[in-house]
Amino acid sequence: MDGKQQFGLALAAAAGGLAWGYACHRGDRRVAVFALIQAAEWFVAYGGAAAVLASARQALEHTSDGDDFEVERVTRIRQSVTEPTGTDG
């Protein structure tokens, strides 16, 4: 799923969370606060924060300030260790 689709899904989840939070706490005087917290929780849970951060990173990496270099991110490092046992075969 690309960034725009994920962000759209997260926004839809936030809207659902807002409605759900309002429905669950409609008798409380702090209904708006509870609804906003529920919307934020669902937005983050459905990848909205990751989509926002990915687009911010992409915007920073693609600025045209004269530097023509490629940014490479290392996400995993694998190390293989082999030890000779003294026996062949």
C-alpha positions in Angstrom: 0.0 0.0 0.0 1.5 3.3 -1.0 1.7 6.4 1.2 -1.4 8.1 -0.1 -3.6 5.0 0.3 -2.3 4.4 3.8 -2.9 8.1 4.7 -6.4 7.9 3.3 -7.2 4.8 5.3 -5.8 6.3 8.4 -7.9 9.5 7.9 -11.0 7.3 7.5 -10.1 5.4 10.6 -9.7 8.7 12.5 -13.1 9.8 11.4 -14.5 6.4 12.6 -12.6 6.8 15.8 -14.1 10.3 16.3 -17.6 9.0 15.8 -17.0 5.9 18.0 -15.4 8.0 20.8 -18.3 10.4 20.7 -20.9 7.6 20.8 -19.2 5.8 23.7 -18.8 8.9 25.8 -21.8 11.0 24.8 -23.0 11.3 28.4 -19.6 12.7 29.7 -18.9 16.4 29.8 -15.5 15.8 28.2 -17.0 14.0 25.2 -14.9 16.0 22.7 -11.6 15.2 24.4 -12.4 11.5 24.5 -13.5 11.5 20.9 -10.3 13.3 19.8 -8.2 10.8 21.7 -10.0 7.9 20.2 -9.5 9.4 16.7 -5.8 9.9 17.3 -5.4 6.3 18.6 -7.1 4.9 15.5 -5.2 7.2 13.2 -1.9 6.0 14.6 -3.0 2.4 14.7 -3.9 2.4 11.0 -0.5 3.8 10.0 -1.3 7.5 9.7 1.8 8.5 11.7 4.0 6.3 9.6 2.6 7.8 6.4 3.1 11.4 7.7 6.7 10.7 8.7 7.4 8.9 5.4 6.1 11.8 3.4 8.1 14.3 5.5 11.3 12.2 5.0 10.6 12.0 1.3 10.1 15.8 1.1 13.4 16.4 3.0 15.3 13.9 0.8 14.1 15.4 -2.4 14.9 19.0 -1.8 16.8 20.7 -4.6 19.6 22.6 -2.8 22.3 21.6 -5.2 23.3 18.4 -3.5 23.2 15.5 -6.0 23.6 12.5 -3.8 21.5 9.5 -3.0 20.4 8.8 0.5 20.5 5.1 1.5 18.8 3.8 4.6 20.0 0.7 6.3 17.1 -1.1 7.9 18.6 -4.5 8.7 22.1 -5.8 9.1 22.8 -9.5 8.9 26.0 -11.1 10.2 27.1 -14.6 9.4 29.8 -16.2 11.5 31.5 -19.4 10.3 34.1 -21.2 12.4 36.3 -23.9 11.1 35.8 -27.1 13.1 39.0 -28.8 12.2 37.2 -31.6 10.3 36.7 -31.6 6.5 33.4 -32.8 5.2 
